[in-house]
Amino acid sequence: MTEGELLLRIASTLKDDIAPAVEAEYPKTQAFMAAVVLQKLGRQLALAPGHAQANDADLDALIADLSATATSTPDGVGRSIEALAHARDAAALSELVQSLYANRAGLGERRFDELLARVRVALRANIERRLEYAE
């Protein structure tokens, strides 16, 4: 049994067995709320490995797409793409977005919009995955 499955079983026990058996309103509410928290956490843990793989795949695709165009971008943007490829973290992605805005004039509006739209695709996919366990 995984950690996520264990938490979901505990949540089910709290919600279906313990909370209904408690007479006092405050402890009953606490038991139900604890069940909700454990359900969310259990779902998050269960989805974490798949989400990590999807995040890595999205980042690989983003880096590949941006690297293919790095030679036709201002130096600051190119360095930010290289830094993202090396660090592969949120801070480097944030630096890339800042670099895009800082070099907006040098990129031109059309190119700026294209690059930023590509970054937003990866960010949106990450947000969608986070919302999956928040449901």
Buried (B, 14 or more C-beta within 10 A) or exposed (E): EEEBEEBBEBBBBBBEEBBEEBEEEEEBEBBBEBBEEBBBBBBBBBBBEEBEEBBEEBBEBBBEBBBEBBEEBBEBBBBBBBBBBEEBEEEBBEBBBEBBEBBBEEBEEEBBEEBBEBBEEBBEBBEEBEEEBEE
